[in-house]
Amino acid sequence: MKIKPGQQAPSFSLYDSDKKKITLSDLKEYHVLLLFFPAAFTGTCTKELCSVRDNISVYNNASAKVFGISVDMVYSLSKYKEEQQLNFSLLSDFNKEVSAAYGCLYDTFSYEMKGVSKRAAFIIDKIGIVRYAEVLEKATNLPNFEAIQKTLQSLD
């Protein structure tokens, strides 16, 4: 299913890299930036997430909570977050349900891997409406962070 701005965001509950359950409906006091990414410990994903880390004040100033989501296990994400000193949560979508609900799951990725998250970005406002949606088919492309930041600044 393709998620479009203006529609209700699919709800979810996922465990983060600290083994804490994160539920979208519990985040109503924040705008939420979901960044789906194919795999921890890979070049483009590291570039993307470290860019967010280095600019976290932009998101904090917009009352936004940032979450990286991949199909990696909680344990892998924990090590990755620690090594990259990421200052936001990474969520494990190991069962691939949230990636599928947001329409960002490859049927087949490189090396014939099935069910890997596509690189994608979604902004969900405080009332649960999608305000920005970008799903990238090519894993080496990065989301449009300028458009993401502009969208966040326009909220509230």
C-alpha positions in Angstrom: 0.0 0.0 0.0 1.3 3.4 -0.9 1.1 6.0 1.9 0.3 9.5 0.9 0.3 12.9 2.7 -3.1 13.6 4.3 -4.0 10.1 5.3 -3.9 8.5 8.7 -0.5 7.0 9.5 -0.6 3.2 10.0 -0.2 2.5 13.7 2.7 0.4 15.0 4.5 -0.9 18.0 8.2 -1.9 17.6 11.1 -2.6 19.9 14.0 -0.1 19.9 17.7 -0.7 20.2 17.3 -0.5 24.0 14.7 -3.2 23.9 11.9 -0.7 24.8 8.6 -1.0 23.0 7.7 2.2 21.0 4.1 2.7 20.0 3.1 5.5 17.5 0.0 6.3 19.5 2.1 7.1 22.6 4.0 9.9 20.7 1.1 12.4 20.4 3.0 15.3 21.9 5.6 15.1 19.0 5.7 15.1 15.3 7.4 11.9 14.2 10.0 11.4 11.5 10.3 7.8 10.4 13.4 7.0 8.4 13.2 3.5 7.0 16.6 2.1 5.9 17.8 -1.1 4.3 20.5 -2.3 6.7 22.7 -1.3 9.6 26.5 -1.1 9.0 26.1 -0.2 5.3 27.6 2.9 3.7 24.6 4.9 2.5 22.6 4.1 5.6 25.4 5.2 7.8 25.8 8.4 5.8 22.0 9.1 6.1 21.7 8.4 9.8 24.9 10.2 10.8 23.7 13.3 8.9 20.5 13.2 11.1 22.6 12.7 14.2 24.7 15.7 13.3 21.6 17.9 12.7 19.4 16.5 15.5 18.8 20.0 16.9 16.8 20.8 13.7 14.4 18.0 14.5 14.3 18.7 18.2 13.5 22.4 17.6 10.6 21.3 15.4 9.2 19.1 18.3 10.0 16.0 16.2 11.0 12.6 17.4 13.2 10.8 14.9 13.2 7.0 14.5 15.3 4.9 12.1 13.6 1.6 11.1 15.1 -1.4 9.5 14.5 -5.2 9.5 17.7 -5.7 11.4 17.4 -7.4 14.8 17.3 -5.3 18.0 20.8 -6.6 18.9 22.4 -5.5 15.6 20.7 -2.1 15.9 21.9 -1.6 19.4 25.6 -2.2 18.3 25.1 0.0 15.3 23.6 2.8 17.3 26.5 2.6 19.8 29.2 2.5 17.1 27.8 5.5 15.2 26.9 7.4 18.4 23.4 8.0 17.1 21.2 10.2 19.3 17.8 8.9 18.3 16.1 5.5 18.5 16.5 2.7 16.0 13.5 0.4 15.7 13.5 -3.2 14.7 10.9 -4.2 12.1 12.3 -7.8 12.0 8.8 -9.2 11.1 8.6 -6.7 8.3 5.0 -5.7 9.2 5.6 -1.9 9.5 7.7 -1.7 6.4 4.9 -3.5 4.5 2.2 -1.2 6.0 4.1 1.9 4.9 4.7 0.5 1.4 8.5 0.4 1.6 9.6 -3.2 1.4 11.6 -4.6 -1.4 10.4 -7.9 -2.8 14.1 -8.7 -3.6 17.1 -6.6 -2.5 20.7 -7.2 -3.4 22.2 -10.7 -3.1 18.6 -12.0 -3.5 17.6 -11.0 0.1 13.8 -10.9 0.5 11.9 -8.4 2.5 14.4 -5.6 3.2 13.1 -2.1 3.9 13.4 0.5 1.2 14.9 3.8 2.1 12.0 6.0 2.9 10.9 9.0 5.0 7.6 9.9 6.6 6.5 12.8 8.7 3.5 12.2 11.0 2.0 15.1 12.8 0.8 15.2 16.4 -2.7 13.9 15.4 -1.4 11.0 13.4 -1.7 12.4 9.9 1.1 11.8 7.3 2.4 15.1 6.2 5.4 13.9 4.1 6.0 10.7 2.3 9.0 9.7 0.2 9.9 6.1 -0.8 13.1 5.7 -2.8 13.5 2.7 -5.1 17.2 3.1 -5.4 18.9 2.3 -2.0 21.9 4.6 -2.8 19.7 7.7 -2.9 19.0 9.7 0.2 15.7 11.3 1.3 15.2 15.0 0.5 16.2 16.4 3.9 15.6 20.0 2.8 11.9 19.1 2.0 11.7 17.1 5.3 13.0 20.1 7.3 10.7 22.5 5.5 7.7 20.3 6.1 8.5 20.0 9.9 8.9 23.8 10.1 5.5 24.3 8.6 3.8 22.2 11.3 2.2 23.7 14.4 
